[in-house]
Amino acid sequence: MSIKQRETRPAADPLLTIGVFARRSRLSLKALRLYDRLGLLAPSDVDAESGYRRYRESQLETARLVAMLRRLDMPLAQVSEVLAARGRERADVIEAYWKAVEVRTASQRELAAHLRSVLSGGASKYRFAIHEREVPEQLVLTEKRHVRVPELATWIPAATVRLTQSAKRYGGVIGSWIVVYYGEVNEDSDGPVEVCAPVEARDRIADDSALRREPAHREAYARLRRAQVEFPQILSAYDAVLEWISSKGLACTGASREIYFADYATAAPADEICDVAFPVA
């Protein structure tokens, strides 16, 4: 009999038929054949004439790991990353994957709440606590651009990197990041949007056109958790602040803005990271 693959193993590591291996690994025959094609879990012994597969008993540990990872709905590409990692690195890959799942789930929960609010006519089920505060004048380094929703997620982080580098000339960023929306940003409108980094510039560089003064003002704001910042559910916060402003007989005196006092990339879904605010009078 011609054998495609054959390895010399001790008797303590016997070959198992694909049926037995499937039962003991908790994987279906279809799944085993797929994982073989993808190179995730190749059989130890394949008959070249019949194509019949047999697995070593020692492969059960890997097979059971794959089965458990799939129960986490982990995509096969990331399952491959786990199998390729070694030691503690495997746990790190799983931790990173699950953190992304929790962020996505929390964001979807907030989106569902946003949709319930919209579809019920803006009922008070999805409300924010609105506050007021006085904001002193600030000197800010800025980058402004016309962008649409799909571009925001890449442009804003890139702009903060560039502004952080520029701010070194003034001793670094000294306060919360501000993202000012001078117009609607959606599939049809592109702002513009301005990212602002507060700095202390006693000796202003004469040719630094990116530096401007953000005037002192009073603002109404709502505080958001990381999961509430995603689009479109963040629109509920904008609506809530605008409704509050109208109910108090106030007027908006400037462009809407988001003030980030925590790192969006590393925050947990329940962490407070941002205020949605409108200057008022």
Backbone as CSV, one residue per row, in Angstrom:
resi,resn,N_x,N_y,N_z,CA_x,CA_y,CA_z,C_x,C_y,C_z
1,MET,0.858,-1.205,0.000,0.000,0.000,0.000,0.884,1.241,0.000
2,SER,0.576,2.170,-0.909,1.352,3.398,-1.016,0.865,4.394,0.018
3,ILE,1.759,4.977,0.738,1.417,5.943,1.791,2.022,7.297,1.435
4,LYS,1.157,8.338,1.483,1.635,9.698,1.194,2.461,10.238,2.344
5,GLN,1.987,10.012,3.547,2.688,10.500,4.725,2.801,9.364,5.714
6,ARG,3.983,9.133,6.255,4.130,8.135,7.301,5.266,8.561,8.208
7,GLU,5.042,8.539,9.499,6.054,8.908,10.472,6.228,7.766,11.456
8,THR,7.426,7.613,11.944,7.676,6.610,12.970,7.366,7.203,14.326
9,ARG,6.368,6.638,15.015,5.951,7.124,16.322,5.921,5.961,17.298
10,PRO,6.086,6.231,18.572,5.993,5.169,19.567,4.576,4.630,19.649
11,ALA,4.447,3.413,20.160,3.142,2.770,20.270,2.190,3.582,21.126
12,ALA,2.722,4.419,22.018,1.892,5.231,22.901,1.156,6.330,22.141
13,ASP,1.507,6.531,20.874,0.869,7.557,20.059,0.268,6.898,18.813
14,PRO,-0.783,6.119,18.985,-1.321,5.327,17.876,-2.045,6.182,16.844
15,LEU,-2.192,5.584,15.644,-2.998,6.210,14.603,-4.476,5.947,14.867
16,LEU,-5.305,6.989,14.612,-6.745,6.873,14.790,-7.422,7.089,13.442
17,THR,-8.467,6.321,13.171,-9.231,6.570,11.955,-9.870,7.949,12.043
18,ILE,-10.219,8.510,10.890,-10.800,9.848,10.885,-12.113,9.884,11.657
19,GLY,-12.878,8.783,11.637,-14.129,8.748,12.385,-13.908,8.806,13.878
20,VAL,-12.956,8.002,14.367,-12.641,8.007,15.791,-12.070,9.357,16.199
21,PHE,-11.186,9.883,15.363,-10.563,11.175,15.663,-11.623,12.280,15.716
22,ALA,-12.589,12.221,14.797,-13.649,13.231,14.778,-14.451,13.184,16.074
23,ARG,-14.812,11.976,16.518,-15.606,11.857,17.753,-14.823,12.354,18.958
24,ARG,-13.562,11.973,19.042,-12.770,12.331,20.224,-12.342,13.801,20.228
25,SER,-12.250,14.383,19.061,-11.831,15.797,18.974,-13.011,16.762,19.000
26,ARG,-14.238,16.209,18.848,-15.463,17.012,18.798,-15.528,17.887,17.538
27,LEU,-14.893,17.393,16.472,-14.942,18.066,15.179,-15.634,17.152,14.177
28,SER,-16.383,17.736,13.257,-17.059,16.937,12.244,-16.068,16.498,11.172
29,LEU,-16.460,15.480,10.404,-15.626,15.030,9.289,-15.441,16.156,8.277
30,LYS,-16.521,16.912,8.029,-16.433,18.037,7.098,-15.420,19.067,7.576
31,ALA,-15.446,19.369,8.882,-14.509,20.347,9.435,-13.071,19.843,9.321
32,LEU,-12.846,18.570,9.608,-11.494,18.011,9.518,-10.951,18.104,8.100
33,ARG,-11.803,17.828,7.124,-11.346,17.919,5.731,-11.030,19.361,5.363
34,LEU,-11.853,20.309,5.854,-11.594,21.725,5.583,-10.284,22.161,6.227
35,TYR,-10.063,21.792,7.481,-8.850,22.217,8.169,-7.613,21.592,7.545
36,ASP,-7.760,20.401,6.964,-6.659,19.785,6.222,-6.328,20.618,4.994
37,ARG,-7.343,21.024,4.229,-7.111,21.829,3.020,-6.463,23.165,3.353
38,LEU,-6.832,23.730,4.504,-6.304,25.038,4.898,-4.952,24.943,5.600
39,GLY,-4.512,23.726,5.873,-3.228,23.562,6.550,-3.271,23.782,8.044
40,LEU,-4.484,23.828,8.620,-4.610,24.025,10.063,-4.356,22.739,10.837
41,LEU,-4.841,21.645,10.305,-4.757,20.375,11.019,-4.649,19.250,9.995
42,ALA,-3.434,18.958,9.580,-3.210,17.935,8.558,-3.147,16.554,9.199
43,PRO,-3.726,15.542,8.543,-3.622,14.180,9.075,-2.185,13.692,9.055
44,SER,-1.893,12.769,9.925,-0.535,12.219,9.988,-0.287,11.197,8.896
45,ASP,-1.362,10.577,8.407,-1.211,9.470,7.479,-2.332,9.550,6.446
46,VAL,-1.964,9.627,5.159,-2.944,9.705,4.079,-2.634,8.648,3.032
47,ASP,-3.592,7.806,2.743,-3.409,6.790,1.718,-3.494,7.454,0.347
48,ALA,-2.446,7.316,-0.458,-2.386,7.984,-1.754,-3.424,7.455,-2.729
49,GLU,-3.834,6.199,-2.576,-4.797,5.617,-3.500,-6.239,5.926,-3.099
50,SER,-6.557,5.738,-1.836,-7.943,5.945,-1.389,-8.189,7.334,-0.813
51,GLY,-7.094,8.040,-0.430,-7.236,9.345,0.213,-7.692,9.251,1.654
52,TYR,-7.719,8.059,2.204,-8.207,7.866,3.574,-7.220,8.487,4.560
53,ARG,-7.768,9.253,5.526,-6.946,9.994,6.473,-6.925,9.298,7.832
54,ARG,-5.758,9.352,8.444,-5.645,8.893,9.825,-4.812,9.922,10.596
55,TYR,-5.144,10.071,11.882,-4.501,11.073,12.729,-3.840,10.399,13.922
56,ARG,-2.787,11.040,14.415,-2.135,10.574,15.635,-2.953,11.004,16.854
57,GLU,-2.931,10.186,17.875,-3.647,10.521,19.102,-3.127,11.823,19.697
58,SER,-1.837,12.091,19.516,-1.243,13.316,20.060,-1.791,14.576,19.391
59,GLN,-2.448,14.437,18.222,-3.025,15.594,17.546,-4.363,16.020,18.152
60,LEU,-4.882,15.200,19.063,-6.174,15.534,19.667,-6.126,16.860,20.416
61,GLU,-5.009,17.148,21.059,-4.897,18.403,21.814,-5.079,19.606,20.895
62,THR,-4.404,19.567,19.728,-4.558,20.661,18.766,-5.973,20.720,18.221
63,ALA,-6.533,19.544,17.913,-7.891,19.492,17.360,-8.906,20.056,18.348
64,ARG,-8.770,19.724,19.613,-9.706,20.232,20.617,-9.546,21.728,20.819
65,LEU,-8.307,22.209,20.697,-8.084,23.653,20.775,-8.794,24.360,19.626
66,VAL,-8.665,23.819,18.417,-9.351,24.404,17.265,-10.860,24.413,17.495
67,ALA,-11.394,23.307,18.005,-12.835,23.217,18.254,-13.285,24.293,19.238
68,MET,-12.520,24.509,20.307,-12.902,25.521,21.293,-12.786,26.931,20.736
69,LEU,-11.756,27.177,19.925,-11.606,28.497,19.315,-12.756,28.795,18.357
70,ARG,-13.195,27.786,17.639,-14.319,27.982,16.727,-15.613,28.246,17.498
71,ARG,-15.714,27.691,18.706,-16.892,27.976,19.533,-16.900,29.430,19.993
72,LEU,-15.749,30.074,19.947,-15.664,31.510,20.224,-15.972,32.343,18.979
73,ASP,-16.358,31.653,17.884,-16.581,32.320,16.594,-15.316,32.979,16.076
74,MET,-14.167,32.436,16.427,-12.907,32.982,15.940,-12.728,32.607,14.471
75,PRO,-12.460,33.588,13.607,-12.230,33.285,12.189,-11.028,32.351,12.016
76,LEU,-11.054,31.568,10.949,-9.999,30.580,10.739,-8.625,31.229,10.598
77,ALA,-8.568,32.433,10.049,-7.270,33.113,9.918,-6.648,33.364,11.291
78,GLN,-7.485,33.723,12.285,-6.955,33.958,13.628,-6.719,32.651,14.376
79,VAL,-7.507,31.613,14.060,-7.210,30.290,14.607,-5.809,29.875,14.178
80,SER,-5.480,30.134,12.926,-4.144,29.820,12.414,-3.065,30.577,13.179
81,GLU,-3.355,31.838,13.542,-2.391,32.625,14.320,-2.142,31.985,15.682
82,VAL,-3.223,31.517,16.318,-3.079,30.871,17.624,-2.221,29.618,17.509
83,LEU,-2.489,28.798,16.497,-1.740,27.548,16.335,-0.276,27.815,16.015
84,ALA,-0.004,28.912,15.290,1.383,29.225,14.930,2.161,29.813,16.100
85,ALA,1.441,30.388,17.071,2.109,30.995,18.237,2.597,29.910,19.186
86,ARG,3.434,30.322,20.119,3.995,29.384,21.078,3.860,29.930,22.493
87,GLY,3.610,29.022,23.437,3.568,29.402,24.843,2.569,30.490,25.139
88,ARG,3.038,31.490,25.888,2.188,32.603,26.313,1.638,33.392,25.134
89,GLU,2.326,33.356,23.992,1.875,34.103,22.828,0.481,33.651,22.386
90,ARG,0.187,32.354,22.562,-1.136,31.859,22.195,-2.220,32.556,23.033
91,ALA,-1.967,32.672,24.312,-2.925,33.338,25.194,-3.079,34.809,24.811
92,ASP,-1.978,35.439,24.392,-2.034,36.850,24.005,-2.893,37.054,22.761
93,VAL,-2.790,36.132,21.791,-3.601,36.235,20.579,-5.082,36.106,20.930
94,ILE,-5.404,35.149,21.805,-6.798,34.949,22.215,-7.305,36.166,22.977
95,GLU,-6.472,36.721,23.848,-6.876,37.900,24.624,-7.184,39.080,23.709
96,ALA,-6.324,39.308,22.704,-6.547,40.415,21.775,-7.824,40.203,20.975
97,TYR,-8.053,38.958,20.556,-9.269,38.661,19.799,-10.504,38.916,20.652
98,TRP,-10.485,38.432,21.895,-11.677,38.563,22.721,-11.944,40.003,23.123
99,LYS,-10.887,40.781,23.304,-11.082,42.200,23.604,-11.798,42.880,22.441
100,ALA,-11.399,42.526,21.204,-12.066,43.109,20.034,-13.527,42.679,19.974
101,VAL,-13.810,41.433,20.347,-15.193,40.950,20.367,-16.016,41.745,21.377
102,GLU,-15.457,41.978,22.569,-16.195,42.709,23.601,-16.464,44.146,23.173
103,VAL,-15.480,44.764,22.517,-15.682,46.132,22.032,-16.779,46.156,20.978
104,ARG,-16.723,45.199,20.052,-17.734,45.149,18.993,-19.125,44.876,19.564
105,THR,-19.214,43.958,20.524,-20.510,43.623,21.116,-21.089,44.814,21.871
106,ALA,-20.239,45.490,22.643,-20.713,46.665,23.385,-21.169,47.753,22.428
107,SER,-20.426,47.926,21.333,-20.804,48.929,20.352,-22.133,48.571,19.693
108,GLN,-22.328,47.294,19.386,-23.587,46.864,18.780,-24.755,47.041,19.753
109,ARG,-24.493,46.834,21.054,-25.544,47.037,22.054,-25.984,48.502,22.066
110,GLU,-24.995,49.404,21.989,-25.330,50.828,21.963,-26.056,51.195,20.670
111,LEU,-25.661,50.566,19.569,-26.336,50.830,18.304,-27.794,50.379,18.370
112,ALA,-28.025,49.214,18.987,-29.399,48.733,19.145,-30.218,49.716,19.978
113,ALA,-29.613,50.261,21.038,-30.305,51.240,21.864,-30.616,52.500,21.058
114,HIS,-29.653,52.918,20.237,-29.858,54.087,19.378,-31.029,53.849,18.422
115,LEU,-31.068,52.661,17.807,-32.134,52.353,16.863,-33.492,52.284,17.560
116,ARG,-33.522,51.713,18.766,-34.782,51.667,19.514,-35.291,53.081,19.790
117,SER,-34.346,53.956,20.137,-34.729,55.343,20.411,-35.282,56.018,19.165
118,VAL,-34.585,55.829,18.035,-35.021,56.458,16.785,-36.377,55.920,16.349
119,LEU,-36.530,54.594,16.392,-37.748,53.973,15.881,-38.947,54.152,16.817
120,SER,-38.683,54.537,18.066,-39.794,54.794,18.986,-40.096,56.283,19.085
121,GLY,-39.546,57.040,18.154,-39.830,58.478,18.133,-38.993,59.273,19.095
122,GLY,-37.793,58.777,19.404,-36.907,59.507,20.300,-37.352,59.469,21.736
123,ALA,-37.950,58.333,22.134,-38.423,58.191,23.514,-37.260,58.310,24.482
124,SER,-37.583,58.536,25.759,-36.554,58.826,26.768,-35.829,57.587,27.267
125,LYS,-35.970,56.456,26.549,-35.299,55.234,26.995,-33.788,55.330,26.844
126,TYR,-33.339,56.179,25.940,-31.907,56.234,25.649,-31.444,57.669,25.843
127,ARG,-31.248,58.054,27.096,-30.952,59.435,27.428,-29.546,59.578,27.979
128,PHE,-29.064,60.805,27.916,-27.757,61.150,28.468,-27.939,62.250,29.502
129,ALA,-27.090,62.241,30.507,-27.064,63.348,31.468,-26.315,64.507,30.812
130,ILE,-26.954,65.676,30.755,-26.358,66.845,30.107,-25.851,67.807,31.180
131,HIS,-24.652,68.320,30.976,-24.032,69.244,31.937,-23.573,70.503,31.198
132,GLU,-23.236,71.523,31.984,-22.658,72.751,31.437,-21.320,73.029,32.118
133,ARG,-20.459,73.745,31.428,-19.180,74.161,32.029,-18.621,75.358,31.262
134,GLU,-17.753,76.083,31.949,-17.027,77.181,31.336,-15.690,76.658,30.831
135,VAL,-15.354,76.978,29.600,-14.106,76.511,28.986,-13.216,77.724,28.746
136,PRO,-12.011,77.755,29.313,-11.121,78.910,29.106,-10.542,78.919,27.693
137,GLU,-10.014,80.049,27.301,-9.339,80.160,26.009,-8.182,79.166,25.937
138,GLN,-8.000,78.568,24.793,-6.921,77.598,24.614,-6.167,77.902,23.317
139,LEU,-4.869,77.661,23.351,-4.049,77.718,22.149,-3.950,76.300,21.615
140,VAL,-4.281,76.110,20.339,-4.321,74.757,19.800,-3.594,74.681,18.463
141,LEU,-2.903,73.548,18.274,-2.383,73.191,16.961,-3.470,72.409,16.245
142,THR,-3.677,72.684,14.974,-4.819,72.078,14.308,-4.449,71.475,12.951
143,GLU,-5.291,70.534,12.555,-5.268,70.000,11.187,-6.727,69.864,10.750
144,LYS,-7.075,70.498,9.621,-8.460,70.500,9.162,-8.542,69.838,7.783
145,ARG,-9.648,69.078,7.593,-9.820,68.390,6.317,-11.294,68.107,6.058
146,HIS,-11.634,68.040,4.785,-12.953,67.568,4.373,-12.906,66.043,4.324
147,VAL,-13.697,65.383,5.157,-13.701,63.914,5.214,-15.131,63.411,5.373
148,ARG,-15.358,62.195,4.920,-16.641,61.528,5.131,-16.472,60.441,6.182
149,VAL,-17.591,59.865,6.614,-17.583,58.913,7.726,-16.549,57.796,7.564
150,PRO,-16.464,57.120,6.410,-15.501,56.011,6.311,-14.046,56.424,6.523
151,GLU,-13.731,57.697,6.255,-12.350,58.167,6.386,-11.985,58.600,7.800
152,LEU,-12.984,58.901,8.622,-12.710,59.449,9.951,-11.843,58.519,10.787
153,ALA,-12.135,57.210,10.739,-11.455,56.255,11.610,-9.967,56.169,11.331
154,THR,-9.536,56.519,10.133,-8.105,56.487,9.822,-7.480,57.883,9.863
155,TRP,-8.254,58.903,9.427,-7.663,60.234,9.382,-7.433,60.813,10.773
156,ILE,-8.402,60.693,11.673,-8.243,61.292,13.000,-7.013,60.726,13.737
157,PRO,-6.825,59.401,13.832,-5.612,58.905,14.498,-4.328,59.372,13.810
158,ALA,-4.340,59.413,12.470,-3.145,59.868,11.756,-2.867,61.337,12.043
159,ALA,-3.928,62.138,12.118,-3.757,63.562,12.422,-3.209,63.765,13.831
160,THR,-3.664,62.948,14.787,-3.162,63.093,16.160,-1.678,62.750,16.236
161,VAL,-1.252,61.785,15.436,0.184,61.444,15.407,0.983,62.630,14.873
162,ARG,0.510,63.212,13.782,1.230,64.357,13.195,1.235,65.559,14.137
163,LEU,0.098,65.824,14.776,0.022,66.972,15.684,0.844,66.744,16.944
164,THR,0.888,65.495,17.422,1.736,65.187,18.584,3.194,65.502,18.279
165,GLN,3.631,65.163,17.065,5.001,65.457,16.664,5.232,66.965,16.583
166,SER,4.269,67.682,15.977,4.401,69.140,15.861,4.378,69.823,17.219
167,ALA,3.601,69.268,18.164,3.461,69.880,19.491,4.747,69.825,20.298
168,LYS,5.677,68.976,19.914,6.948,68.892,20.645,7.689,70.220,20.615
169,ARG,7.444,71.029,19.577,8.092,72.347,19.492,7.613,73.277,20.596
170,TYR,6.445,72.952,21.181,5.852,73.800,22.214,5.793,73.092,23.569
171,GLY,6.519,72.023,23.709,6.529,71.312,24.983,5.535,70.183,25.083
172,GLY,4.846,69.872,23.984,3.927,68.748,23.982,2.469,69.150,24.160
173,VAL,1.587,68.180,23.966,0.146,68.393,24.133,-0.166,68.480,25.626
174,ILE,-0.965,69.481,26.028,-1.171,69.716,27.463,-2.611,69.495,27.924
175,GLY,-3.472,69.063,27.042,-4.868,68.875,27.454,-5.574,67.844,26.597
176,SER,-6.882,67.821,26.712,-7.695,66.864,25.965,-7.733,67.231,24.485
177,TRP,-7.747,66.203,23.646,-7.877,66.409,22.205,-9.292,66.867,21.876
178,ILE,-9.408,67.753,20.894,-10.707,68.275,20.474,-10.877,68.001,18.985
179,VAL,-12.030,67.452,18.624,-12.371,67.245,17.206,-13.595,68.098,16.921
180,VAL,-13.413,69.134,16.103,-14.477,70.095,15.823,-15.121,69.766,14.472
181,TYR,-16.455,69.709,14.460,-17.210,69.414,13.240,-17.896,70.693,12.763
182,TYR,-17.353,71.276,11.685,-17.898,72.527,11.169,-19.093,72.311,10.245
183,GLY,-19.369,71.069,9.921,-20.518,70.723,9.097,-20.854,69.267,9.298
184,GLU,-21.950,68.819,8.723,-22.352,67.420,8.834,-21.287,66.513,8.202
185,VAL,-21.089,65.363,8.837,-20.198,64.346,8.272,-20.989,63.057,8.150
186,ASN,-21.269,62.671,6.923,-21.996,61.435,6.664,-21.625,60.941,5.267
187,GLU,-22.470,60.105,4.678,-22.158,59.570,3.361,-22.203,60.647,2.276
188,ASP,-22.906,61.755,2.536,-23.077,62.801,1.529,-22.325,64.084,1.842
189,SER,-22.034,64.339,3.133,-21.390,65.593,3.535,-20.027,65.308,4.159
190,ASP,-19.104,66.265,3.995,-17.729,66.020,4.427,-17.170,67.093,5.358
191,GLY,-18.041,67.676,6.167,-17.547,68.595,7.202,-17.394,70.027,6.753
192,PRO,-16.192,70.604,6.916,-14.924,69.971,7.296,-14.812,69.640,8.789
193,VAL,-13.756,68.889,9.107,-13.470,68.462,10.472,-12.075,68.965,10.840
194,GLU,-11.931,69.382,12.109,-10.645,69.904,12.578,-10.223,69.158,13.848
195,VAL,-9.008,68.610,13.843,-8.434,67.988,15.031,-7.540,69.018,15.710
196,CYS,-7.733,69.207,17.022,-7.019,70.255,17.764,-6.245,69.655,18.932
197,ALA,-4.983,70.051,19.049,-4.131,69.623,20.157,-3.770,70.841,20.996
198,PRO,-4.259,70.946,22.236,-3.917,72.097,23.080,-2.425,72.128,23.421
199,VAL,-1.826,73.298,23.303,-0.408,73.465,23.621,-0.225,74.768,24.392
200,GLU,0.951,74.912,24.969,1.317,76.165,25.639,2.463,76.776,24.855
201,ALA,2.159,77.819,24.112,3.154,78.396,23.210,3.476,79.821,23.629
202,ARG,4.371,79.957,24.598,4.783,81.303,25.024,5.557,81.991,23.911
203,ASP,6.376,81.202,23.196,7.149,81.732,22.070,6.600,81.107,20.797
204,ARG,5.587,81.732,20.257,4.940,81.181,19.062,5.892,81.255,17.879
205,ILE,5.949,80.162,17.107,6.739,80.147,15.883,5.989,80.951,14.828
206,ALA,6.637,81.945,14.297,5.952,82.934,13.460,5.246,82.316,12.263
207,ASP,5.849,81.313,11.643,5.278,80.761,10.415,4.385,79.551,10.671
208,ASP,3.988,79.346,11.928,3.178,78.169,12.251,1.699,78.482,12.025
209,SER,1.245,78.259,10.793,-0.141,78.561,10.446,-1.121,77.578,11.067
210,ALA,-0.616,76.465,11.616,-1.493,75.466,12.233,-1.881,75.847,13.654
211,LEU,-1.345,76.936,14.163,-1.611,77.352,15.539,-2.702,78.429,15.560
212,ARG,-3.731,78.245,16.404,-4.780,79.249,16.532,-5.313,79.259,17.961
213,ARG,-6.094,80.293,18.263,-6.692,80.401,19.592,-8.142,79.936,19.548
214,GLU,-8.485,79.007,20.410,-9.869,78.570,20.593,-10.459,79.456,21.683
215,PRO,-11.455,80.291,21.356,-11.945,81.280,22.336,-12.623,80.634,23.533
216,ALA,-12.611,81.362,24.642,-13.327,80.914,25.838,-14.822,80.875,25.546
217,HIS,-15.509,79.914,26.158,-16.939,79.792,25.913,-17.581,78.921,26.987
218,ARG,-18.887,78.981,27.032,-19.658,78.052,27.853,-20.167,76.961,26.932
219,GLU,-20.195,75.722,27.415,-20.668,74.642,26.558,-21.548,73.667,27.331
220,ALA,-22.493,73.071,26.604,-23.317,71.981,27.121,-22.752,70.685,26.559
221,TYR,-22.705,69.651,27.400,-22.046,68.426,26.931,-22.659,67.180,27.561
222,ALA,-22.446,66.058,26.890,-22.814,64.738,27.391,-21.569,63.875,27.397
223,ARG,-21.391,63.087,28.447,-20.207,62.220,28.566,-20.528,60.829,28.023
224,LEU,-19.610,60.297,27.223,-19.837,59.019,26.544,-18.824,57.965,26.961
225,ARG,-19.293,56.727,26.982,-18.411,55.575,27.150,-17.838,55.176,25.792
226,ARG,-16.786,54.374,25.843,-16.123,53.938,24.599,-17.112,53.314,23.621
227,ALA,-18.023,52.487,24.113,-18.971,51.797,23.238,-19.982,52.737,22.606
228,GLN,-20.150,53.934,23.183,-21.141,54.883,22.662,-20.578,55.816,21.607
229,VAL,-19.267,55.750,21.386,-18.616,56.708,20.498,-18.724,56.304,19.027
230,GLU,-19.034,55.036,18.751,-19.110,54.581,17.367,-20.237,55.279,16.606
231,PHE,-20.055,55.417,15.293,-21.101,55.917,14.414,-21.971,54.742,13.975
232,PRO,-23.319,54.855,13.960,-24.098,56.092,14.121,-24.638,56.326,15.524
233,GLN,-24.376,55.399,16.491,-25.023,55.563,17.794,-24.587,56.828,18.526
234,ILE,-23.418,57.365,18.159,-22.981,58.616,18.782,-23.956,59.758,18.467
235,LEU,-24.718,59.603,17.376,-25.686,60.644,17.015,-26.742,60.831,18.088
236,SER,-27.026,59.780,18.872,-27.985,59.922,19.962,-27.507,60.952,20.978
237,ALA,-26.197,60.981,21.221,-25.653,61.956,22.167,-25.795,63.373,21.617
238,TYR,-25.508,63.544,20.324,-25.691,64.864,19.711,-27.138,65.306,19.819
239,ASP,-28.058,64.392,19.516,-29.478,64.733,19.594,-29.870,65.110,21.020
240,ALA,-29.356,64.351,22.001,-29.718,64.610,23.395,-29.234,65.994,23.838
241,VAL,-28.001,66.358,23.457,-27.477,67.674,23.849,-28.276,68.792,23.172
242,LEU,-28.581,68.621,21.892,-29.348,69.648,21.182,-30.751,69.807,21.758
243,GLU,-31.388,68.690,22.120,-32.722,68.761,22.727,-32.663,69.496,24.062
244,TRP,-31.618,69.232,24.836,-31.460,69.891,26.138,-31.251,71.384,25.944
245,ILE,-30.405,71.754,24.980,-30.147,73.171,24.715,-31.446,73.886,24.351
246,SER,-32.236,73.250,23.497,-33.509,73.853,23.088,-34.469,73.966,24.265
247,SER,-34.492,72.930,25.113,-35.422,72.941,26.245,-35.072,74.021,27.262
248,LYS,-33.815,74.446,27.312,-33.380,75.474,28.256,-33.439,76.879,27.652
249,GLY,-33.874,76.967,26.400,-33.949,78.273,25.761,-32.604,78.854,25.410
250,LEU,-31.600,77.997,25.259,-30.257,78.453,24.908,-30.069,78.406,23.393
251,ALA,-28.954,78.984,22.929,-28.621,78.960,21.503,-27.203,78.448,21.322
252,CYS,-26.988,77.669,20.277,-25.634,77.208,19.946,-24.857,78.371,19.345
253,THR,-23.647,78.576,19.821,-22.840,79.703,19.347,-21.580,79.262,18.613
254,GLY,-21.427,77.993,18.381,-20.239,77.504,17.692,-20.441,76.090,17.189
255,ALA,-19.425,75.574,16.550,-19.495,74.236,15.958,-19.479,73.160,17.038
256,SER,-20.134,72.043,16.749,-20.114,70.909,17.672,-18.717,70.328,17.733
257,ARG,-18.436,69.656,18.845,-17.106,69.073,19.002,-17.150,67.853,19.912
258,GLU,-16.148,67.017,19.750,-15.916,65.876,20.639,-14.596,66.106,21.352
259,ILE,-14.621,65.990,22.687,-13.425,66.220,23.502,-12.982,64.871,24.067
260,TYR,-11.800,64.420,23.664,-11.292,63.104,24.074,-10.271,63.273,25.197
261,PHE,-10.629,62.744,26.376,-9.739,62.832,27.533,-9.135,61.471,27.885
262,ALA,-9.409,60.440,27.090,-8.824,59.110,27.281,-8.530,58.522,25.910
263,ASP,-7.677,57.508,25.881,-7.235,56.905,24.628,-8.315,55.990,24.060
264,TYR,-8.835,56.351,22.913,-9.885,55.568,22.249,-9.411,54.150,21.950
265,ALA,-8.159,53.997,21.519,-7.661,52.702,21.056,-7.525,51.688,22.179
266,THR,-7.189,52.132,23.381,-6.916,51.194,24.478,-8.034,51.110,25.501
267,ALA,-9.038,51.967,25.400,-10.102,52.000,26.403,-10.985,50.759,26.324
268,ALA,-11.497,50.336,27.477,-12.477,49.253,27.536,-13.844,49.809,27.151
269,PRO,-14.775,48.946,26.719,-16.083,49.440,26.265,-16.819,50.309,27.281
270,ALA,-16.661,50.033,28.580,-17.393,50.774,29.600,-16.649,52.022,30.081
271,ASP,-15.432,52.263,29.601,-14.648,53.418,30.036,-15.212,54.715,29.451
272,GLU,-15.292,55.748,30.268,-15.670,57.075,29.773,-14.462,57.693,29.088
273,ILE,-14.646,58.139,27.842,-13.486,58.633,27.094,-13.724,59.962,26.385
274,CYS,-14.988,60.400,26.270,-15.254,61.504,25.356,-16.477,62.293,25.800
275,ASP,-16.468,63.612,25.522,-17.642,64.459,25.695,-18.090,64.952,24.326
276,VAL,-19.374,64.912,24.084,-19.982,65.564,22.916,-20.507,66.906,23.393
277,ALA,-20.049,67.996,22.773,-20.338,69.322,23.306,-20.724,70.310,22.227
278,PHE,-21.517,71.331,22.672,-21.878,72.473,21.816,-21.636,73.748,22.616
279,PRO,-20.923,74.733,22.056,-20.840,76.049,22.705,-22.236,76.675,22.759
280,VAL,-22.591,77.283,23.881,-23.940,77.846,24.051,-23.880,79.227,24.668
281,ALA,-24.993,79.940,24.496,-25.151,81.247,25.144,-26.626,81.436,25.439
